[in-house]
Amino acid sequence: MRVAVSMGDPSGIGAEVTAKALARISGTGAGGGRRSADEASPGPAVVPVVFGDGPILARALADAGVELPVVGAGGPVPNGGAVVAMTALPARACRPGRPSPEGGAAQLAYLEAAFQAVTSGTAEALCTAPVSKAQVATALPGFVGHTEWLTELTGTKRSVMMLAGARLRVALVTNHLALAEVLEAVTPAEILATLAVTDAAMRRDFGLRRPRLAVCAMNPHAGEGGAFGDEEARVVEPAIARARRRGIAASGPYPADSVFFRAARGEFDAVVALYHDQGLIPVKLLDALLDDPAVNVTLGLPIVRTSPDHGVAYDLAGKGRASEASMVAALQLAARMAAGRRRRA
């Protein structure tokens, strides 16, 4: 599967983790961080088409022991993959750990080119290395993240952020939202829409015939019969009932302090969490303690899009210590999802 990769922030760790991940996947070079839990059966081969800064990527790939031809923007891409040099930034614009407005415009250019590669058929999936939202916004005011940008650009009515590891998959009803706003934003309609998108994506992209979806409660102990709030009876349960009438195998609401380990043990195929930290803390805990790197997957898009579950990590940039584990998992999952869509088409 050809996977278009956008390099992300030239002052961050995007080039490093991409190069190390490609070394790991190819079985050559110097990639040597944590192993993904899925690496024993990675699925279809990843053919990378990396859009970024030519000199930065050339150095990162050389350090990792990976050989990829470099082509100019708009040029033909060899069958075995390539680096597409969109920029050759001056040193002042790409100092490790020191973001710049020029770097912000470059990040947007890499993303736009990688997206175009997928929509034009040059690549079959998109994998995005981390960007600085603030820096991209200097070039594109209003930019708040990959997920929202891709949702708007593809004309998708409803997308869902999922963090997917080997043991646990979590989809979110709300993403980056102040906790004070969550109660108003979580409605029966929003929960139902999230369940519908998640169910369809688990069937299409993960190959499950009837995915089992657990829904988190809002309150401790699922409200304890109304003693700790009525959101479960008033908001969550009606959404689950409507989903089940549509043929979605949803259940709950389950107390958040117990549902995640039940899912990690295999009782559920995915958990639908109501807000950001409720869902992402358990995923990232498994990543940190059990070497189960998570992948950020945007469900509901007409294209396959994955991303490593970390940011630009300015504190690690240029030091050679960034782990490629999540990028390995993101590239491999993108290839598996694209292959699955091709088979089912």
Secondary structure, DSSP 8 states (H G I E B T S, - for coil): -EEEEE---TTTTHHHHHHHHHHHHHT-SS--S---TTTTS--S--EEEEEEEHHHHHHHHHHHT----EEETTS---TT-EEEEEE---GGGS-TT---HHHHHHHHHHHHHHHHHHHTTS-SEEEE----HHHHHHHSTT---HHHHHHHHTT-S--EEEEE-SS-EEEESS-S--HHHHHHH--HHHHHHHHHHHHHHHHHTT--SS-EEEEE-SSGGGGTTTTT-SHIIIIIHHHHHHHHHTT-EEEEEE-HHHHHHHHHTTS-SEEEESSHHHHHHHHHHHHHHH----EEEEET-SS-EEEESS---TTTTTTT----HHHHHHHHHHHHHHHHHHHH-
